Amino acid sequence: MWIDPDKLREFILETELIAPTDFDAVALEAKTKGKSLEEMFLASGKIKEDDFRRIKAYLLGIPFVNLQREKIERNTLFMIPEPIARKHNIVAFKKGNNTLEVAMLDPEDLESIEFIKKGVGLKILPRLTDNESIKSILLQYQKSLKSEFGDIIEKESRLLEAEGEGGALGVSEGELKKLAEDIPVVKIVDTLLLHAILQQASDIHLEPFERELVIRYRIDGVLHDAMILPKNVAAGLTARIKILSSLRLDEKRLPQDGRFKIEHSGEHTSFRVSILPTFYGEKIVLRLLPDAIAGFTLEQLGFHGAGLERIHEGIRGKTGIILVTGPTGSGKSTTLYTILDILNRPDVNISTIEDPIEYQIPRINQTQVKPEIGLSFAAGLRSLMRQDPDIIMVGEIRDRETANLAINAALTGHLVLSTLHTNSAATAIPRLLDMGVEPFLLVSTIRLIMSQRLVRQLCSARERYTPTEAEFKELKTRVEAERVLDVLVAENIVSKSDGWSKASFARPLASPECADGYAHRIGIHEIMTLSPTLKEMVMTGETAARLEAEAKKEGMNTMLEDGIYKAARGVTSIEEVFRVVSE
């Protein structure tokens, strides 16, 4: 839908969203590049996407609705199926005698409106809304489905229970295969997987105990009880998951690892399966891995300011090593894949050696490590070097051989990306030295070291507050207050003259959409580059603590300081930052 540029300019300037000079600069750039004003404003970041939607709604005469706190009747909500609502960002929220009001993000999506009109047989009244409203309504689908799934699982579990007691011990492979194909077992497993996807879980835990099977989901880094099933269903569920993962049904004494994939709402999700014998049976953990990573940006992952500039400067290089460090589950792979997605151009050859391949990226050659046949990181890296790569990603540097091969690749004209299990950016240096890497090789090749953790984000229902004197005093014992204040000033959170007196933070509020006040996660980071001074310190064998102190003098913000900055922005809470950093 066409919007008159003059009316757009007049309205934006009246609302004082941006200065006239900024508007004219964006308009000129849009004309030069042949793009719309909307595209250029969103790309520049000067106007937020939801703010622009409100502007469009006003200028086009389309009502704008905020549904963040609205409870939609189930019959109305389900007039648009959840997969359609999720895919097209369109939800039904109010039904009249012959009309259905729908909220959407794109008023030009006439195809979706026509499709829904044919499906419900009512006149469709489109309304514009924002991202948070759509997310809020999609959560209502999930809660309805959760109770529905619970009913299905309870019903099917009772059917299995009625078939008799007994575990899987002594049962033949043929009997296990037959058990895995029973309709109740298939329904329970399919329901569990689908429910976990809708809950945006990262892991599913199936834990057998003496009298019950406990199922838990890890959501936003925290384990939650999902349901408790009778113990006798465990054998069937285990057999079903083994069949899906192409694992041995009759092997119950040794650990097994496998993988399978399912499709839901047009999107594929891979499940990485780990089975471990325990005292009461076999514990199963399934890691959920969406097949696509495209669409993430470094900004969405939580990078900002000077740290973001350092990353862009680092990845512009043709050679050298970029390391991402942190514990398991801290988002290292997602950061690397996002960088690869940025670097993925037709004129470069990108190859990876991974264990496992977590996301699949078009036009990137990805190789899976298979130690059982001799395909280790080192062996794979040697072969990659003969494949004429420009950029190489090594899933993890675990040993001296892989470290030396990665460094040799960086020295011979390649950009190498990899991960390392260390707690901070500075400790990556002594870790590599412990592996036997020569100091002069490190200072010659390392371009950038990032360390990160994931913190839970606050929901839209949150409370702003100013710390009391006692709270501020405690905060100063955990962080260097002046350094954090400098970041807040640089990012225009507070002014230098006001200082900490005007600083406020956010904390969670429970709401129907977010039981504990948190949803999703974002990274907190520290990003270290090797300056001449730091290189000299590496050569003379200085400790990680001394290296970190020097990096901070040169402008590096620690993860804790980055977390406090995000708490001041209202993205997360101070308590969540302290919880994650202290782990």
N, C-alpha and C positions, 0 to 999 in steps of 0.2 A: 504494500500500500504506500502510495507516494505521499510524502510530507513536504509542504512548502518550506524551503530553506529559510526564507525570511521570517515566517511564523515560528519556525524552530529556534532561530537566533533570538527573536524577540522574547519568547517564553523562557529560554535558558538564562538569558541575561536578567530577566525580571526576577527569576528565582535565585539568582546569584550563585548558581552552581559552579560556574567558572567565570574568569575575567574575560572581557571583550577581546583582548589581545590573544588570549588562548583560543577562543572560539575561531577567530579569523585565521590563526596559524593552522588549526586543524582543518578548517574549510579549504584553505589553499592547498594543503597536502592532499586532501581528498580529491580535489580537482586535478592536481598534478598526476596522481597515481590512478585516476579513473575509478575511484571507489566511492561508495556512499558515505555520507556524513556519519551514519550510525556505525559502520565498520571502522572508520578512523577514530571516532570517539572511544569506542570500546577497546581498540588496539592501543590507544594512547594511555588508557587507564584514567583519563581525566573525569569521566563520568561512569559510574558503576552501571552494570547491565540492568539491574532492577530499577534504578533511577530512570534509565532511558525508557524502560517499559512504561513507567508512570507518565512520562512526557508524551510518549506515543498515544497512550490511552486518552489523555486529555485532548491532544490535537486531532485525533481521529474520531473523537466522540464515542469511544468504547468505554463502558464502565470498568473501573478497576476495583478488584475485590481482594481483601486480605483475609485468608482462611486459616491463618496459623493457629488460632484458638477455637476454630469451629469444629463441632462434632457432627459428621455427616451421617444421615440415616443409612443403615446398611443396604436397604433395597435401592436407594438412590445411588449410592456409591458404586454398587456392583452393576449398574446399568452400563457402565463402561468397564470391560474386563481389565483386570490388573495389568496383564502384559501390554495391552494397548495404551493404558494410562501411563505406564512407566516409559514405554518407547517413545510416545508422542508428546509427553508432558501435558496431558489434558485430563481433567477430572470432572465428574458430574457432582454438583453440590446442592441443587435445588430443583425440585420437580413441581410443575404446575399442572393444570388440567390437561393442556395440550402442548406444554412446553417443557424443555429441560435446559436449565442454565448450566453451562460448562465453563470452567476456568482453565486458561491455557497460557503458555508463554509466547506463542507465535500466532498472532491474529491472521497471518497469511496462509496458515496451514488449512486451506479450504478442503483438501482431500480428506483429512481426518474428520472434519465437521460433517462432510457428506457421508462418509462411512458410518459415523455414529447415528446420523439421521435415519439412514436406511435400517440400521440395526434396532433402533428403539421406536421408530414410527412417530416421533414427536418433532415439533419445531425446535431447532437448536438456537439458543441465545448465547453467543460467545461473550466471555468476559476475560479481561486481561488480569494476570496475577503475577506474583514474584516467585523466585526459586524456593524460598523458605516455605511458602504456602503449599507448593506442589509436594515438597518433601514431607510436610506435615500430613497431608492427605494420604500419600503413599504409605506412611506408617500405619494409618488406620486400616488399609488393606492388610498389612502384615499382622496386625493384632487380631483381625477377624479370622485370618487364615491360621493364626497360631491356635486359637481355640478349636477351629475346625480340624487342624492336624492332630491336636491332642485327642479329639474324639475318635478320629480314624485309628490312631495308634493304640488307644485304649481298647477299642473294639477288636482290632486284629490280634492284639496281645491276648485277649480273653479267649479268642478262637484257638490260638496256639497253646494256651494254658490247658484248655479242655482236652487237648490231644494227649496229655500225660506229662508227668515229670521226667527228669533225667537229663543229663548233660550230653556232651559230645564224646566223652571218653568211651572207647571201645566201639564206636560207630564206624562202619566201613565207609570208604570214599563214595561208593555208589549211593548209600543211604544219605550221606551228607549232601550230595549233589541234588538228590530228590527233595531233601528238606529245604535247600536253598531256592528251589523253584516253586515251593508252596506259595499260593497267592497271598496269604497273610504276611509272610516274610518279605516278599517282593514289595508289597504295599508299604510296609513299615520302613524299609530301607529307602525306597523312592521318596516317601514323605519326609523322612529325616533329612535327606540330602537337599530337597527342595526348600524345606523350612530353613535350613542353615544358610542357603543362598539368599533367601529373602531377608533373613536377620542380619545379613552381611557379616557372618561369622568368618573368622580366619582358620579355625580348627574345630573339629568335632572329636570329642573323647568318648569312647565306649569302654566303661570300666566295670568288669565283673567282680562282684563281692560274694559273700557267703550266701545271701538270700535275695540279692537283687542285682540288676544291671543299671548302673548310673550313667546317664548320658549328659554330657556338658558341652557347651559351646564357648569358645573364646571369642568375645566381641570387644573390639577396641582394646585389645591387650589384656582383658580381664576375663577369667573363667566364670561362667554362670551355669547353674544347674538348669538343664532344659527339661528333663523328665526322668522318672524312675520306672523301669519295667521289671516284670517278673524275671527271675534268674533263668527260667527254662527257655526264654526266647533267645538267649545269648548264642546258643549253638547255631541256630538258623541264621541269625544276623551275621555272625562271623563267616559262615559258609557262603552267604550271599555276597559279602564284600570280597571274599577271596576269589569267587568266580568272576566278579566284575574286574578284579585286578590281575587276573590270570596267575594266581598263586596256587600252591599245592594245598588241596583240601585236607589231606591226611597228615600234614606236618603241623604238630602242635607243640613240639619241644624246642624248636629253634625260631629265632626272629625271622620275619619275612618283610620285604619291601616291594611295593608295586605301585601301579598308577592306572587310572581310568578317566574317562571324560564323559560328561553329559551335556545336553543342550536344554536351555530354558529361556523362553521369550526371545529366541533368536540369538542368544549369546551362549558361548561354550565356556564351561568351567571344568578345569582339570582337578582331580583329587589325588594327592600323593598319599599313599597308604603305608603306615608302619604298624606291624603286628608284633607284639612282644609277649611271650609266655609269662604269666604271673601265678601266684599261689591258687587263685580261684578260677583260672581260665586264661584266655588270651585278651590282653588289652589292645584296643585298636585306636590309633590316632589318624585322622584324615585331615590333611592340610588343603584348604581350598585355594586354587590358583586360577584367577581369570586368565583366559588365553590372550587377551589383548591389553597392552599398556598404553597404546597411543591415546593422546588426549590430555595426559598429565603435562603440567609445566613445572618448572623449578619453583615458580612463585606459589603454585598450589601445594607443593610439598613443604613450604614453609621457609624457603630461602628469600632473603631480602637484603637491601642496602649494600654495604661494602662487601659482604660475604658473597652475595650474588654476582657482583662485578668481578670478584676474584675467580669465581667458577667460569664465567664467560671468557675471561682472559685466559684461563688455563686450558679450556677446551678449544681455543682458537689455535693452539700450537699443533705442529705436525709431529712432534716427537715428545718423548718423556713419559712419566708415569703419573696417573691420577689415582689416589687410593681413597676408598671409603671404609671407615672403621666403625666398629660398634658390636654389641653382642648379637646373638641370634634373635631375629624378630624385631630388629630396630629399623627396618626399612632400607637396608643397604642396597639390596637388589633393585628395588623400585627406583632409587636414586640413579643407579647405574643405567638401568633401562631407559629412564627419562633422558639422560644425557645422550645415550646411543640414538634415541629417537630424534634428538635435535641434530646430531651429527650425520644422520642417515640421509645422504644425498646421492643422486645418481653417479656422481664423479668419484665416489670413494668406495673401497671394498672393505666391508666390516665383517670380521669373523670372531666367533666366541667359542670358548671351551668352558662348559658349565656342569655343575652337579647340584641339583638337577636343572634342566631348562624350565624356568618358572613361567616366563611369558614368551610368546612367539611374536616376532617382529618381522613384517614383510621386508624382503630384500636384504636380510642379514643372515649370514651362514652360521647356524648354531649347531654345536656338536656336544653330545652328552658324554660325560665321563663314564667309563665302564671298567673299573679296576679289576674285575674278575677275568677280563680278557687282555689285561695289560694296557688299556687306554686310560692312563692317569692324566692329571693336569699337565705334568711335564712332557709326557709322550705326545699328548694332543697339541701342546704349544709348539713342540719341535716340528710337527707336521704342518701346523698353521703357517709357520714361517716360510714354507715352500709354496704357499697358496697366494702369494703376492698380495698380502693384506696392507691396507693403510692404517686401519684401526683394529686393535685386538682387545677383546674383553676376556679376562681370566676370572672365572667365578670366585676363586679364593686362592690366596698365596698361603700354602700350608707348610711348605718345607723349603730347604735350602736350594734344591734343584729347581723348583718352580720359580723361586725368587730370582735366582741367577739368570734363568732363561728369560724372565720378564724384563730384567734389567738389560740384558743383551739385545732384546727386541727393541727396547726404547733407544738404545745407543745406535742401532742400525737403521734409524729412520722411521720408527713406528710410534704411534700414540697408543699406550697401553693403559687400560682401565682394570682395576681389580679391587677386591675387598680383603680386609685383614681383621682378625678378631682381637681388637685392643679396646681399652676403655676410653681413650682420649686420642686426639690427633698427635700430641707430642709423644705418646708411648709407642706409636708406630715405628719410630726410628730405632729405639733399643730393641724392639721385637725383631726387626729385620737384621740388626747387628747380631742378635742372638742366633739367627739362622745362618750366620757366617758370611753375610754380605759385606763387602769392603766399604768403609765409610766414603772413600772418594767416588765410588760408583753411585752411592745414594745421592750425594750432593750434585752429581752430574745429571741425574735422571729425574728425580722427584720434582714434579711441578706443583702439586697440590695434595694436601691431605685433609679429608673431611671426616669428622666424627659426628655421630648423631644418635638420638633416641627418639621415640615416639611418645607424645603426650596426648591424652584425650582432650577433644575440643568441647567447649561449653555449648549447650543448646541455645536457641534464641531466647528461651526463658532463663535469664540470668540476672544477677543483682550486682550493681556497681557499689563500691564502698571505698572509703578512704581509711587506710590503716591507722589504728590507734598508736599512740606513742610507744606502747609496749610491743606491738606487732612490728612497728618500724625498727625498733631496737633489735628485735630478733632477726629481722630481715638483714640488717647490717652485719650480723655475726656470720651470715651464710654467704653474702656476696659483697663485692666492693661497690658500695652505694654510688660513689662518684662516677665510676666507669659505667654503671648501668644508667645513671642519669644522663651521661653524655650521649648514650644510644637513644634514649627517649627524646632528648633535645634534637638530635640529628634526624630522627624520624618524625619530628613535629608532634610528638605526643604531649609534651609539656614545653614551656618556654624556659630559657636559662634563668630569667629573672624570678620566675615562680619557684623553680626547683622542685623538691619533693613535696612542698606544701600543697600543690595542685594535682599531684599524681593520685590516680585512683586505680583500683583493680576490680576484677570480677570474680564472683563465686557462683557455684551451681544452685539452681532452684529446681526442685522436682516439678514435673509437669506430666500430663497424660501422654505426651509424645516421648519424654525422656524421664524414665523412672528415677535415675540417679543424677540427672542434670547434665549428662555428657553423651555425645554421639560423634563417632568417627575420630580419627586421629590426625595429627600433623607433626612434622619434625621440628626438633630443636637441634641446632647445629653449632659446631665450631670449625672454622676453616683456616688452615695454616698454610702459608707459602714459605718457601725457604729463601729468606733474604741472605745477602752476603754474610751478615753477622751470624745468622743461624747456621749457615753452611760451615763457617769457621768453628762454631761450637760443636757441631757434629764431628768434625775432623779431630777435635781435641777430646772427644769422649765425654762431653757434658751430660748430666742426667736429664731425664724427661722433665723433671720439675723445673730445672734451669731453662730448658728449651721452651717450656710453656710460659714461664715468666717473661722471657725475651719476646716471644710471639705476642703476648698481651701488651707489652710496651709498644710493639709495632702495629697495634690496632686490632688484634684478634679478640673477638668476643667469645667467651667460653659458652658451653651448652647451657650452664646454669644462668648466665647473664642473658642469653638469647631467650631462655624460658621466661625470665622475669619480664623481659620486653613484651613477649606475647601475652603474658598475664595482664600487663598494663594496657595492652590493646583490647583486652576482653576476649581473646581467643581461647585461653585456658585459665586455670587458677594457679595461684602460688603453691597451694597444697599439692596439686597434681604434679607440678614441676619438681618439687622437693621429693615426692614419692618416686618419680621415675629416675631422677639423677642419682638418688641415694641407693638405688637397687644394684 
